[in-house]
C-alpha cells in the first residue's frame, strides 16, 4: 500500500510534468528563429498535451481523498475489566476489543452493559464511569448506532468524559437493548462503512454472549469461577 507521502507525489506528478512541458515548449519557441509547418504542428500538439496533464493534476488534487489529520490521544494505555465477570465473558470481551483495536482506527473503547462498565481498553479516559447522556440514551432507545464523525463539532461531546479528551471521532454501537460499545478514534472521519459493518457484527456477538447473563447477580454468582483474563 502506498504511503501518504507517495500518494502526494503521484497526485502532483501530472501537474509538474505538464507545467514543465509547457515551459520547455515556450523556451523552444523563443530560441527557434524560424518555424516550419511541422514544428508548428508539433508545438500545438505539445501545448495540448501539457494542458491535459495540468488539468488532470488539478482534478486529482480535488478528487483524491486525503487522509484526515490524526492526533495522539491524551491518556495512558490500559486494559481494565470489571470484577467478578464469568470467564467466558472475560474472554469474549478481550477477543472483541483486541480485534477492534488492531483492525480498525479505534484507539480507545468502552463496553457499557447492564448499567456498568464491563471493559475499558486502549487509551483510557480520565473518568472510569459512564453516565449515559442524551446521545447514548438515543442509541439505546432507537437501537441504531450513531457515528460522530468529528467530535469537536458536537456540543453534546461533554457526555463522553470517559474517553480521552482529544478524541476525534466516536461510534456508539448498541449491544442489544441493555448496553453499548463505544469506540474512539484519533482522527475525524476515519471510520469506513466496512469498519461500521465490522463493529456492528462484533457488537451483535457480544450481545449474544452477554444476554446469557441477565443481571448483575449472574456476574457475581460466577465470582469463584472467574480468573483475570490475559490480555490478547
Rosetta constraint file for C-alpha pairs under 8 A:
AtomPair CA 2 CA 6 HARMONIC 5.97 0.50
AtomPair CA 2 CA 7 HARMONIC 6.39 0.50
AtomPair CA 3 CA 7 HARMONIC 6.33 0.50
AtomPair CA 4 CA 8 HARMONIC 6.34 0.50
AtomPair CA 4 CA 67 HARMONIC 7.52 0.50
AtomPair CA 5 CA 9 HARMONIC 6.49 0.50
AtomPair CA 6 CA 10 HARMONIC 6.27 0.50
AtomPair CA 7 CA 11 HARMONIC 6.16 0.50
AtomPair CA 8 CA 12 HARMONIC 6.32 0.50
AtomPair CA 9 CA 13 HARMONIC 6.00 0.50
AtomPair CA 10 CA 14 HARMONIC 7.79 0.50
AtomPair CA 11 CA 57 HARMONIC 6.33 0.50
AtomPair CA 11 CA 60 HARMONIC 5.93 0.50
AtomPair CA 11 CA 61 HARMONIC 6.36 0.50
AtomPair CA 11 CA 64 HARMONIC 7.91 0.50
AtomPair CA 12 CA 16 HARMONIC 6.21 0.50
AtomPair CA 12 CA 57 HARMONIC 5.88 0.50
AtomPair CA 12 CA 61 HARMONIC 7.50 0.50
AtomPair CA 13 CA 17 HARMONIC 6.06 0.50
AtomPair CA 13 CA 57 HARMONIC 7.06 0.50
AtomPair CA 14 CA 18 HARMONIC 5.86 0.50
AtomPair CA 14 CA 53 HARMONIC 5.01 0.50
AtomPair CA 14 CA 54 HARMONIC 6.07 0.50
AtomPair CA 14 CA 56 HARMONIC 6.48 0.50
AtomPair CA 14 CA 57 HARMONIC 4.92 0.50
AtomPair CA 15 CA 19 HARMONIC 6.09 0.50
AtomPair CA 15 CA 53 HARMONIC 5.95 0.50
AtomPair CA 15 CA 54 HARMONIC 4.38 0.50
AtomPair CA 15 CA 55 HARMONIC 7.36 0.50
AtomPair CA 15 CA 56 HARMONIC 7.14 0.50
AtomPair CA 15 CA 57 HARMONIC 4.44 0.50
AtomPair CA 15 CA 58 HARMONIC 6.81 0.50
AtomPair CA 16 CA 20 HARMONIC 6.09 0.50
AtomPair CA 16 CA 54 HARMONIC 7.49 0.50
AtomPair CA 17 CA 21 HARMONIC 6.04 0.50
AtomPair CA 17 CA 50 HARMONIC 7.54 0.50
AtomPair CA 17 CA 53 HARMONIC 7.08 0.50
AtomPair CA 17 CA 54 HARMONIC 7.77 0.50
AtomPair CA 18 CA 22 HARMONIC 6.20 0.50
AtomPair CA 18 CA 49 HARMONIC 7.42 0.50
AtomPair CA 18 CA 50 HARMONIC 4.17 0.50
AtomPair CA 18 CA 51 HARMONIC 6.41 0.50
AtomPair CA 18 CA 52 HARMONIC 7.48 0.50
AtomPair CA 18 CA 53 HARMONIC 4.82 0.50
AtomPair CA 18 CA 54 HARMONIC 5.01 0.50
AtomPair CA 19 CA 23 HARMONIC 6.28 0.50
AtomPair CA 19 CA 50 HARMONIC 6.63 0.50
AtomPair CA 19 CA 54 HARMONIC 6.53 0.50
AtomPair CA 20 CA 24 HARMONIC 6.22 0.50
AtomPair CA 21 CA 25 HARMONIC 6.21 0.50
AtomPair CA 21 CA 46 HARMONIC 7.50 0.50
AtomPair CA 21 CA 47 HARMONIC 7.89 0.50
AtomPair CA 21 CA 50 HARMONIC 5.80 0.50
AtomPair CA 22 CA 26 HARMONIC 6.28 0.50
AtomPair CA 22 CA 46 HARMONIC 7.51 0.50
AtomPair CA 22 CA 47 HARMONIC 6.14 0.50
AtomPair CA 22 CA 50 HARMONIC 5.68 0.50
AtomPair CA 22 CA 51 HARMONIC 7.77 0.50
AtomPair CA 23 CA 27 HARMONIC 6.27 0.50
AtomPair CA 24 CA 28 HARMONIC 6.05 0.50
AtomPair CA 25 CA 29 HARMONIC 6.20 0.50
AtomPair CA 25 CA 43 HARMONIC 6.65 0.50
AtomPair CA 25 CA 46 HARMONIC 7.24 0.50
AtomPair CA 25 CA 47 HARMONIC 7.40 0.50
AtomPair CA 26 CA 30 HARMONIC 6.50 0.50
AtomPair CA 27 CA 31 HARMONIC 6.32 0.50
AtomPair CA 28 CA 32 HARMONIC 6.08 0.50
AtomPair CA 35 CA 39 HARMONIC 5.86 0.50
AtomPair CA 35 CA 40 HARMONIC 6.29 0.50
AtomPair CA 36 CA 40 HARMONIC 6.26 0.50
AtomPair CA 37 CA 41 HARMONIC 6.28 0.50
AtomPair CA 38 CA 42 HARMONIC 6.19 0.50
AtomPair CA 39 CA 43 HARMONIC 6.11 0.50
AtomPair CA 40 CA 44 HARMONIC 6.22 0.50
AtomPair CA 41 CA 45 HARMONIC 6.22 0.50
AtomPair CA 42 CA 46 HARMONIC 6.07 0.50
AtomPair CA 43 CA 47 HARMONIC 6.13 0.50
AtomPair CA 44 CA 48 HARMONIC 6.34 0.50
AtomPair CA 45 CA 49 HARMONIC 6.26 0.50
AtomPair CA 46 CA 50 HARMONIC 6.09 0.50
AtomPair CA 47 CA 51 HARMONIC 6.09 0.50
AtomPair CA 48 CA 52 HARMONIC 6.20 0.50
AtomPair CA 49 CA 53 HARMONIC 6.26 0.50
AtomPair CA 50 CA 54 HARMONIC 6.20 0.50
AtomPair CA 51 CA 55 HARMONIC 6.09 0.50
AtomPair CA 52 CA 56 HARMONIC 6.04 0.50
AtomPair CA 53 CA 57 HARMONIC 6.17 0.50
AtomPair CA 54 CA 58 HARMONIC 6.28 0.50
AtomPair CA 55 CA 59 HARMONIC 6.17 0.50
AtomPair CA 56 CA 60 HARMONIC 6.15 0.50
AtomPair CA 57 CA 61 HARMONIC 6.31 0.50
AtomPair CA 58 CA 62 HARMONIC 6.56 0.50
AtomPair CA 59 CA 63 HARMONIC 6.03 0.50
AtomPair CA 60 CA 64 HARMONIC 5.44 0.50
AtomPair CA 68 CA 187 HARMONIC 6.01 0.50
AtomPair CA 68 CA 188 HARMONIC 6.25 0.50
AtomPair CA 68 CA 189 HARMONIC 6.96 0.50
AtomPair CA 68 CA 190 HARMONIC 6.83 0.50
AtomPair CA 69 CA 187 HARMONIC 5.87 0.50
AtomPair CA 69 CA 188 HARMONIC 7.38 0.50
AtomPair CA 70 CA 186 HARMONIC 5.47 0.50
AtomPair CA 70 CA 187 HARMONIC 4.34 0.50
AtomPair CA 70 CA 188 HARMONIC 7.57 0.50
AtomPair CA 71 CA 166 HARMONIC 7.96 0.50
AtomPair CA 71 CA 186 HARMONIC 5.46 0.50
AtomPair CA 71 CA 187 HARMONIC 6.41 0.50
AtomPair CA 72 CA 186 HARMONIC 6.61 0.50
AtomPair CA 73 CA 107 HARMONIC 7.92 0.50
AtomPair CA 73 CA 123 HARMONIC 6.91 0.50
AtomPair CA 73 CA 164 HARMONIC 6.13 0.50
AtomPair CA 73 CA 165 HARMONIC 7.62 0.50
AtomPair CA 73 CA 166 HARMONIC 5.94 0.50
AtomPair CA 73 CA 167 HARMONIC 6.42 0.50
AtomPair CA 73 CA 186 HARMONIC 6.20 0.50
AtomPair CA 74 CA 123 HARMONIC 7.43 0.50
AtomPair CA 74 CA 125 HARMONIC 7.89 0.50
AtomPair CA 74 CA 164 HARMONIC 5.60 0.50
AtomPair CA 74 CA 165 HARMONIC 6.53 0.50
AtomPair CA 74 CA 166 HARMONIC 6.44 0.50
AtomPair CA 75 CA 123 HARMONIC 5.59 0.50
AtomPair CA 75 CA 124 HARMONIC 5.67 0.50
AtomPair CA 75 CA 125 HARMONIC 6.13 0.50
AtomPair CA 75 CA 126 HARMONIC 7.42 0.50
AtomPair CA 75 CA 164 HARMONIC 6.13 0.50
AtomPair CA 76 CA 123 HARMONIC 5.39 0.50
AtomPair CA 76 CA 124 HARMONIC 5.80 0.50
AtomPair CA 77 CA 121 HARMONIC 7.39 0.50
AtomPair CA 77 CA 122 HARMONIC 5.20 0.50
AtomPair CA 77 CA 123 HARMONIC 4.30 0.50
AtomPair CA 77 CA 124 HARMONIC 5.92 0.50
AtomPair CA 78 CA 120 HARMONIC 7.58 0.50
AtomPair CA 78 CA 121 HARMONIC 5.58 0.50
AtomPair CA 78 CA 122 HARMONIC 5.59 0.50
AtomPair CA 78 CA 123 HARMONIC 6.35 0.50
AtomPair CA 78 CA 124 HARMONIC 6.26 0.50
AtomPair CA 79 CA 119 HARMONIC 7.51 0.50
AtomPair CA 79 CA 120 HARMONIC 5.86 0.50
AtomPair CA 79 CA 121 HARMONIC 4.36 0.50
AtomPair CA 79 CA 122 HARMONIC 6.55 0.50
AtomPair CA 79 CA 231 HARMONIC 7.47 0.50
AtomPair CA 80 CA 119 HARMONIC 5.58 0.50
AtomPair CA 80 CA 120 HARMONIC 5.11 0.50
AtomPair CA 80 CA 121 HARMONIC 6.22 0.50
AtomPair CA 81 CA 90 HARMONIC 7.45 0.50
AtomPair CA 81 CA 118 HARMONIC 5.72 0.50
AtomPair CA 81 CA 119 HARMONIC 4.61 0.50
AtomPair CA 81 CA 120 HARMONIC 6.69 0.50
AtomPair CA 82 CA 117 HARMONIC 6.72 0.50
AtomPair CA 82 CA 118 HARMONIC 4.83 0.50
AtomPair CA 82 CA 119 HARMONIC 6.22 0.50
AtomPair CA 84 CA 219 HARMONIC 5.92 0.50
AtomPair CA 84 CA 220 HARMONIC 5.41 0.50
AtomPair CA 84 CA 221 HARMONIC 8.00 0.50
AtomPair CA 84 CA 222 HARMONIC 6.54 0.50
AtomPair CA 84 CA 223 HARMONIC 4.68 0.50
AtomPair CA 84 CA 226 HARMONIC 6.44 0.50
AtomPair CA 85 CA 89 HARMONIC 6.29 0.50
AtomPair CA 85 CA 90 HARMONIC 6.29 0.50
AtomPair CA 85 CA 219 HARMONIC 5.16 0.50
AtomPair CA 85 CA 220 HARMONIC 6.99 0.50
AtomPair CA 85 CA 222 HARMONIC 6.80 0.50
AtomPair CA 85 CA 223 HARMONIC 6.87 0.50
AtomPair CA 85 CA 226 HARMONIC 6.31 0.50
AtomPair CA 86 CA 90 HARMONIC 6.34 0.50
AtomPair CA 86 CA 219 HARMONIC 6.07 0.50
AtomPair CA 86 CA 222 HARMONIC 5.41 0.50
AtomPair CA 86 CA 223 HARMONIC 7.07 0.50
AtomPair CA 86 CA 225 HARMONIC 6.95 0.50
AtomPair CA 86 CA 226 HARMONIC 5.09 0.50
AtomPair CA 87 CA 91 HARMONIC 6.23 0.50
AtomPair CA 87 CA 225 HARMONIC 7.23 0.50
AtomPair CA 87 CA 226 HARMONIC 4.88 0.50
AtomPair CA 87 CA 227 HARMONIC 6.43 0.50
AtomPair CA 87 CA 228 HARMONIC 7.88 0.50
AtomPair CA 87 CA 229 HARMONIC 7.25 0.50
AtomPair CA 88 CA 92 HARMONIC 6.16 0.50
AtomPair CA 89 CA 93 HARMONIC 6.08 0.50
AtomPair CA 89 CA 209 HARMONIC 7.06 0.50
AtomPair CA 89 CA 210 HARMONIC 7.08 0.50
AtomPair CA 90 CA 94 HARMONIC 6.10 0.50
AtomPair CA 90 CA 228 HARMONIC 7.61 0.50
AtomPair CA 90 CA 229 HARMONIC 5.91 0.50
AtomPair CA 91 CA 95 HARMONIC 6.01 0.50
AtomPair CA 91 CA 229 HARMONIC 6.46 0.50
AtomPair CA 92 CA 96 HARMONIC 6.07 0.50
AtomPair CA 92 CA 206 HARMONIC 7.11 0.50
AtomPair CA 92 CA 209 HARMONIC 7.76 0.50
AtomPair CA 93 CA 97 HARMONIC 5.99 0.50
AtomPair CA 93 CA 119 HARMONIC 7.20 0.50
AtomPair CA 93 CA 206 HARMONIC 7.51 0.50
AtomPair CA 94 CA 98 HARMONIC 6.06 0.50
AtomPair CA 94 CA 229 HARMONIC 7.62 0.50
AtomPair CA 94 CA 230 HARMONIC 7.99 0.50
AtomPair CA 94 CA 231 HARMONIC 6.29 0.50
AtomPair CA 94 CA 232 HARMONIC 6.31 0.50
AtomPair CA 95 CA 99 HARMONIC 6.33 0.50
AtomPair CA 95 CA 232 HARMONIC 6.76 0.50
AtomPair CA 96 CA 100 HARMONIC 6.33 0.50
AtomPair CA 96 CA 202 HARMONIC 6.52 0.50
AtomPair CA 96 CA 206 HARMONIC 7.87 0.50
AtomPair CA 97 CA 101 HARMONIC 6.11 0.50
AtomPair CA 97 CA 109 HARMONIC 7.43 0.50
AtomPair CA 97 CA 121 HARMONIC 7.13 0.50
AtomPair CA 98 CA 102 HARMONIC 6.12 0.50
AtomPair CA 98 CA 232 HARMONIC 6.23 0.50
AtomPair CA 99 CA 103 HARMONIC 5.71 0.50
AtomPair CA 99 CA 104 HARMONIC 7.91 0.50
AtomPair CA 100 CA 104 HARMONIC 5.51 0.50
AtomPair CA 100 CA 105 HARMONIC 7.97 0.50
AtomPair CA 100 CA 106 HARMONIC 6.40 0.50
AtomPair CA 100 CA 199 HARMONIC 7.39 0.50
AtomPair CA 101 CA 105 HARMONIC 6.99 0.50
AtomPair CA 101 CA 106 HARMONIC 5.26 0.50
AtomPair CA 101 CA 107 HARMONIC 6.05 0.50
AtomPair CA 101 CA 108 HARMONIC 7.51 0.50
AtomPair CA 101 CA 122 HARMONIC 7.37 0.50
AtomPair CA 102 CA 106 HARMONIC 7.90 0.50
AtomPair CA 104 CA 191 HARMONIC 7.50 0.50
AtomPair CA 104 CA 195 HARMONIC 6.29 0.50
AtomPair CA 105 CA 185 HARMONIC 5.79 0.50
AtomPair CA 105 CA 186 HARMONIC 7.49 0.50
AtomPair CA 105 CA 190 HARMONIC 6.80 0.50
AtomPair CA 105 CA 191 HARMONIC 6.64 0.50
AtomPair CA 106 CA 183 HARMONIC 6.08 0.50
AtomPair CA 106 CA 184 HARMONIC 5.53 0.50
AtomPair CA 106 CA 185 HARMONIC 4.70 0.50
AtomPair CA 106 CA 186 HARMONIC 7.42 0.50
AtomPair CA 107 CA 122 HARMONIC 5.62 0.50
AtomPair CA 107 CA 123 HARMONIC 6.23 0.50
AtomPair CA 107 CA 183 HARMONIC 7.64 0.50
AtomPair CA 107 CA 184 HARMONIC 5.93 0.50
AtomPair CA 107 CA 185 HARMONIC 5.39 0.50
AtomPair CA 107 CA 186 HARMONIC 6.53 0.50
AtomPair CA 108 CA 120 HARMONIC 7.63 0.50
AtomPair CA 108 CA 121 HARMONIC 5.89 0.50
AtomPair CA 108 CA 122 HARMONIC 4.38 0.50
AtomPair CA 108 CA 123 HARMONIC 4.98 0.50
AtomPair CA 108 CA 124 HARMONIC 6.50 0.50
AtomPair CA 108 CA 163 HARMONIC 7.21 0.50
AtomPair CA 108 CA 164 HARMONIC 7.79 0.50
AtomPair CA 108 CA 183 HARMONIC 5.96 0.50
AtomPair CA 108 CA 184 HARMONIC 5.08 0.50
AtomPair CA 108 CA 185 HARMONIC 6.94 0.50
AtomPair CA 109 CA 120 HARMONIC 5.88 0.50
AtomPair CA 109 CA 121 HARMONIC 5.57 0.50
AtomPair CA 109 CA 122 HARMONIC 6.48 0.50
AtomPair CA 109 CA 163 HARMONIC 7.85 0.50
AtomPair CA 109 CA 181 HARMONIC 7.31 0.50
AtomPair CA 109 CA 182 HARMONIC 5.54 0.50
AtomPair CA 109 CA 183 HARMONIC 4.39 0.50
AtomPair CA 109 CA 184 HARMONIC 6.02 0.50
AtomPair CA 110 CA 117 HARMONIC 7.18 0.50
AtomPair CA 110 CA 118 HARMONIC 7.73 0.50
AtomPair CA 110 CA 119 HARMONIC 5.64 0.50
AtomPair CA 110 CA 120 HARMONIC 4.62 0.50
AtomPair CA 110 CA 121 HARMONIC 6.70 0.50
AtomPair CA 110 CA 181 HARMONIC 6.05 0.50
AtomPair CA 110 CA 182 HARMONIC 5.12 0.50
AtomPair CA 110 CA 183 HARMONIC 6.55 0.50
AtomPair CA 111 CA 117 HARMONIC 5.96 0.50
AtomPair CA 111 CA 118 HARMONIC 5.56 0.50
AtomPair CA 111 CA 119 HARMONIC 5.09 0.50
AtomPair CA 111 CA 120 HARMONIC 6.64 0.50
AtomPair CA 111 CA 179 HARMONIC 7.61 0.50
AtomPair CA 111 CA 180 HARMONIC 6.16 0.50
AtomPair CA 111 CA 181 HARMONIC 4.80 0.50
AtomPair CA 111 CA 182 HARMONIC 6.35 0.50
AtomPair CA 112 CA 116 HARMONIC 5.62 0.50
AtomPair CA 112 CA 117 HARMONIC 4.42 0.50
AtomPair CA 112 CA 118 HARMONIC 5.81 0.50
AtomPair CA 112 CA 119 HARMONIC 7.27 0.50
AtomPair CA 112 CA 130 HARMONIC 7.32 0.50
AtomPair CA 112 CA 179 HARMONIC 5.31 0.50
AtomPair CA 112 CA 180 HARMONIC 5.39 0.50
AtomPair CA 112 CA 181 HARMONIC 6.46 0.50
AtomPair CA 112 CA 182 HARMONIC 7.79 0.50
AtomPair CA 113 CA 117 HARMONIC 6.36 0.50
AtomPair CA 113 CA 118 HARMONIC 6.65 0.50
AtomPair CA 113 CA 175 HARMONIC 7.55 0.50
AtomPair CA 113 CA 178 HARMONIC 5.68 0.50
AtomPair CA 113 CA 179 HARMONIC 3.92 0.50
AtomPair CA 113 CA 180 HARMONIC 6.35 0.50
AtomPair CA 114 CA 178 HARMONIC 5.49 0.50
AtomPair CA 114 CA 179 HARMONIC 6.09 0.50
AtomPair CA 114 CA 215 HARMONIC 7.07 0.50
AtomPair CA 114 CA 216 HARMONIC 7.25 0.50
AtomPair CA 115 CA 178 HARMONIC 7.77 0.50
AtomPair CA 115 CA 179 HARMONIC 7.44 0.50
AtomPair CA 116 CA 129 HARMONIC 7.75 0.50
AtomPair CA 116 CA 130 HARMONIC 7.43 0.50
AtomPair CA 117 CA 128 HARMONIC 7.89 0.50
AtomPair CA 117 CA 129 HARMONIC 6.61 0.50
AtomPair CA 117 CA 130 HARMONIC 6.78 0.50
AtomPair CA 120 CA 124 HARMONIC 6.82 0.50
AtomPair CA 120 CA 128 HARMONIC 7.99 0.50
AtomPair CA 123 CA 164 HARMONIC 6.88 0.50
AtomPair CA 124 CA 162 HARMONIC 7.72 0.50
AtomPair CA 124 CA 163 HARMONIC 6.47 0.50
AtomPair CA 124 CA 164 HARMONIC 6.28 0.50
AtomPair CA 125 CA 161 HARMONIC 6.96 0.50
AtomPair CA 125 CA 162 HARMONIC 4.83 0.50
AtomPair CA 125 CA 163 HARMONIC 4.14 0.50
AtomPair CA 125 CA 164 HARMONIC 4.23 0.50
AtomPair CA 125 CA 165 HARMONIC 7.00 0.50
AtomPair CA 126 CA 161 HARMONIC 7.01 0.50
AtomPair CA 126 CA 162 HARMONIC 5.93 0.50
AtomPair CA 126 CA 163 HARMONIC 7.08 0.50
AtomPair CA 126 CA 164 HARMONIC 6.91 0.50
AtomPair CA 127 CA 161 HARMONIC 6.09 0.50
AtomPair CA 127 CA 162 HARMONIC 4.42 0.50
AtomPair CA 127 CA 163 HARMONIC 7.47 0.50
AtomPair CA 128 CA 162 HARMONIC 5.95 0.50
AtomPair CA 129 CA 162 HARMONIC 6.50 0.50
AtomPair CA 130 CA 162 HARMONIC 6.35 0.50
AtomPair CA 131 CA 159 HARMONIC 7.47 0.50
AtomPair CA 132 CA 136 HARMONIC 5.58 0.50
AtomPair CA 132 CA 137 HARMONIC 6.13 0.50
AtomPair CA 132 CA 159 HARMONIC 7.36 0.50
AtomPair CA 133 CA 137 HARMONIC 6.04 0.50
AtomPair CA 133 CA 159 HARMONIC 5.48 0.50
AtomPair CA 134 CA 138 HARMONIC 6.04 0.50
AtomPair CA 134 CA 156 HARMONIC 7.64 0.50
AtomPair CA 134 CA 159 HARMONIC 8.00 0.50
AtomPair CA 135 CA 139 HARMONIC 6.45 0.50
AtomPair CA 135 CA 156 HARMONIC 7.28 0.50
AtomPair CA 136 CA 140 HARMONIC 6.38 0.50
AtomPair CA 136 CA 172 HARMONIC 7.04 0.50
AtomPair CA 136 CA 180 HARMONIC 7.85 0.50
AtomPair CA 137 CA 141 HARMONIC 6.13 0.50
AtomPair CA 138 CA 142 HARMONIC 5.89 0.50
AtomPair CA 138 CA 143 HARMONIC 7.92 0.50
AtomPair CA 139 CA 143 HARMONIC 5.38 0.50
AtomPair CA 139 CA 144 HARMONIC 5.50 0.50
AtomPair CA 139 CA 145 HARMONIC 5.88 0.50
AtomPair CA 139 CA 146 HARMONIC 6.73 0.50
AtomPair CA 139 CA 172 HARMONIC 7.12 0.50
AtomPair CA 139 CA 173 HARMONIC 7.36 0.50
AtomPair CA 139 CA 174 HARMONIC 6.37 0.50
AtomPair CA 140 CA 144 HARMONIC 7.51 0.50
AtomPair CA 140 CA 174 HARMONIC 6.31 0.50
AtomPair CA 140 CA 177 HARMONIC 6.01 0.50
AtomPair CA 140 CA 178 HARMONIC 7.29 0.50
AtomPair CA 140 CA 179 HARMONIC 7.11 0.50
AtomPair CA 140 CA 180 HARMONIC 7.55 0.50
AtomPair CA 141 CA 177 HARMONIC 7.86 0.50
AtomPair CA 143 CA 174 HARMONIC 6.06 0.50
AtomPair CA 143 CA 176 HARMONIC 7.63 0.50
AtomPair CA 143 CA 177 HARMONIC 6.84 0.50
AtomPair CA 144 CA 173 HARMONIC 7.12 0.50
AtomPair CA 144 CA 174 HARMONIC 6.63 0.50
AtomPair CA 145 CA 171 HARMONIC 7.07 0.50
AtomPair CA 145 CA 172 HARMONIC 5.47 0.50
AtomPair CA 145 CA 173 HARMONIC 4.50 0.50
AtomPair CA 145 CA 174 HARMONIC 6.12 0.50
AtomPair CA 146 CA 171 HARMONIC 5.81 0.50
AtomPair CA 146 CA 172 HARMONIC 5.33 0.50
AtomPair CA 146 CA 173 HARMONIC 6.80 0.50
AtomPair CA 147 CA 169 HARMONIC 7.62 0.50
AtomPair CA 147 CA 170 HARMONIC 5.89 0.50
AtomPair CA 147 CA 171 HARMONIC 4.44 0.50
AtomPair CA 147 CA 172 HARMONIC 6.50 0.50
AtomPair CA 148 CA 154 HARMONIC 7.84 0.50
AtomPair CA 148 CA 169 HARMONIC 5.68 0.50
AtomPair CA 148 CA 170 HARMONIC 5.14 0.50
AtomPair CA 148 CA 171 HARMONIC 6.26 0.50
AtomPair CA 149 CA 168 HARMONIC 7.59 0.50
AtomPair CA 149 CA 169 HARMONIC 4.99 0.50
AtomPair CA 149 CA 170 HARMONIC 6.66 0.50
AtomPair CA 149 CA 188 HARMONIC 5.57 0.50
AtomPair CA 149 CA 189 HARMONIC 4.76 0.50
AtomPair CA 149 CA 190 HARMONIC 7.59 0.50
AtomPair CA 150 CA 154 HARMONIC 7.61 0.50
AtomPair CA 150 CA 168 HARMONIC 5.56 0.50
AtomPair CA 150 CA 169 HARMONIC 5.05 0.50
AtomPair CA 150 CA 170 HARMONIC 7.80 0.50
AtomPair CA 150 CA 188 HARMONIC 4.80 0.50
AtomPair CA 150 CA 189 HARMONIC 6.38 0.50
AtomPair CA 151 CA 157 HARMONIC 6.32 0.50
AtomPair CA 151 CA 167 HARMONIC 6.98 0.50
AtomPair CA 151 CA 168 HARMONIC 5.30 0.50
AtomPair CA 151 CA 169 HARMONIC 5.22 0.50
AtomPair CA 151 CA 170 HARMONIC 6.77 0.50
AtomPair CA 151 CA 188 HARMONIC 7.53 0.50
AtomPair CA 152 CA 157 HARMONIC 7.11 0.50
AtomPair CA 152 CA 168 HARMONIC 6.91 0.50
AtomPair CA 161 CA 165 HARMONIC 6.85 0.50
AtomPair CA 163 CA 167 HARMONIC 6.90 0.50
AtomPair CA 163 CA 184 HARMONIC 7.11 0.50
AtomPair CA 166 CA 186 HARMONIC 7.84 0.50
AtomPair CA 167 CA 184 HARMONIC 6.10 0.50
AtomPair CA 167 CA 185 HARMONIC 6.20 0.50
AtomPair CA 167 CA 186 HARMONIC 5.72 0.50
AtomPair CA 167 CA 187 HARMONIC 7.74 0.50
AtomPair CA 168 CA 184 HARMONIC 7.21 0.50
AtomPair CA 168 CA 185 HARMONIC 5.79 0.50
AtomPair CA 168 CA 186 HARMONIC 5.18 0.50
AtomPair CA 168 CA 187 HARMONIC 5.07 0.50
AtomPair CA 168 CA 188 HARMONIC 5.00 0.50
AtomPair CA 169 CA 184 HARMONIC 5.76 0.50
AtomPair CA 169 CA 185 HARMONIC 5.03 0.50
AtomPair CA 169 CA 186 HARMONIC 6.79 0.50
AtomPair CA 169 CA 187 HARMONIC 6.33 0.50
AtomPair CA 169 CA 188 HARMONIC 5.08 0.50
AtomPair CA 169 CA 189 HARMONIC 6.74 0.50
AtomPair CA 169 CA 190 HARMONIC 7.52 0.50
AtomPair CA 170 CA 182 HARMONIC 7.07 0.50
AtomPair CA 170 CA 183 HARMONIC 5.57 0.50
AtomPair CA 170 CA 184 HARMONIC 4.68 0.50
AtomPair CA 170 CA 185 HARMONIC 6.33 0.50
AtomPair CA 171 CA 181 HARMONIC 7.96 0.50
AtomPair CA 171 CA 182 HARMONIC 5.83 0.50
AtomPair CA 171 CA 183 HARMONIC 5.24 0.50
AtomPair CA 171 CA 184 HARMONIC 6.77 0.50
AtomPair CA 172 CA 180 HARMONIC 6.40 0.50
AtomPair CA 172 CA 181 HARMONIC 5.85 0.50
AtomPair CA 172 CA 182 HARMONIC 4.64 0.50
AtomPair CA 172 CA 183 HARMONIC 6.57 0.50
AtomPair CA 173 CA 180 HARMONIC 5.43 0.50
AtomPair CA 173 CA 181 HARMONIC 5.02 0.50
AtomPair CA 173 CA 182 HARMONIC 6.34 0.50
AtomPair CA 173 CA 199 HARMONIC 7.49 0.50
AtomPair CA 173 CA 200 HARMONIC 6.73 0.50
AtomPair CA 173 CA 203 HARMONIC 6.95 0.50
AtomPair CA 174 CA 178 HARMONIC 7.94 0.50
AtomPair CA 174 CA 179 HARMONIC 5.99 0.50
AtomPair CA 174 CA 180 HARMONIC 4.23 0.50
AtomPair CA 174 CA 181 HARMONIC 6.16 0.50
AtomPair CA 174 CA 203 HARMONIC 7.00 0.50
AtomPair CA 175 CA 179 HARMONIC 4.97 0.50
AtomPair CA 175 CA 180 HARMONIC 4.76 0.50
AtomPair CA 175 CA 181 HARMONIC 6.42 0.50
AtomPair CA 175 CA 203 HARMONIC 5.41 0.50
AtomPair CA 175 CA 204 HARMONIC 6.37 0.50
AtomPair CA 175 CA 206 HARMONIC 6.83 0.50
AtomPair CA 175 CA 207 HARMONIC 5.06 0.50
AtomPair CA 176 CA 180 HARMONIC 7.80 0.50
AtomPair CA 176 CA 204 HARMONIC 7.15 0.50
AtomPair CA 176 CA 207 HARMONIC 5.31 0.50
AtomPair CA 181 CA 203 HARMONIC 6.70 0.50
AtomPair CA 185 CA 190 HARMONIC 7.35 0.50
AtomPair CA 191 CA 195 HARMONIC 5.80 0.50
AtomPair CA 191 CA 196 HARMONIC 6.91 0.50
AtomPair CA 192 CA 196 HARMONIC 6.42 0.50
AtomPair CA 193 CA 197 HARMONIC 6.29 0.50
AtomPair CA 194 CA 198 HARMONIC 6.16 0.50
AtomPair CA 195 CA 199 HARMONIC 6.11 0.50
AtomPair CA 196 CA 200 HARMONIC 6.14 0.50
AtomPair CA 197 CA 201 HARMONIC 6.28 0.50
AtomPair CA 198 CA 202 HARMONIC 6.42 0.50
AtomPair CA 199 CA 203 HARMONIC 6.14 0.50
AtomPair CA 200 CA 204 HARMONIC 6.24 0.50
AtomPair CA 201 CA 205 HARMONIC 6.38 0.50
AtomPair CA 202 CA 206 HARMONIC 6.25 0.50
AtomPair CA 203 CA 207 HARMONIC 6.10 0.50
AtomPair CA 204 CA 208 HARMONIC 6.28 0.50
AtomPair CA 205 CA 209 HARMONIC 6.48 0.50
AtomPair CA 206 CA 210 HARMONIC 5.98 0.50
AtomPair CA 207 CA 211 HARMONIC 5.82 0.50
AtomPair CA 208 CA 212 HARMONIC 7.14 0.50
AtomPair CA 209 CA 213 HARMONIC 7.81 0.50
AtomPair CA 210 CA 214 HARMONIC 7.38 0.50
AtomPair CA 213 CA 218 HARMONIC 5.33 0.50
AtomPair CA 213 CA 219 HARMONIC 6.73 0.50
AtomPair CA 214 CA 218 HARMONIC 6.55 0.50
AtomPair CA 215 CA 219 HARMONIC 7.07 0.50
AtomPair CA 216 CA 220 HARMONIC 6.35 0.50
AtomPair CA 217 CA 221 HARMONIC 5.98 0.50
AtomPair CA 218 CA 222 HARMONIC 6.89 0.50
AtomPair CA 219 CA 223 HARMONIC 7.11 0.50
AtomPair CA 222 CA 226 HARMONIC 6.11 0.50
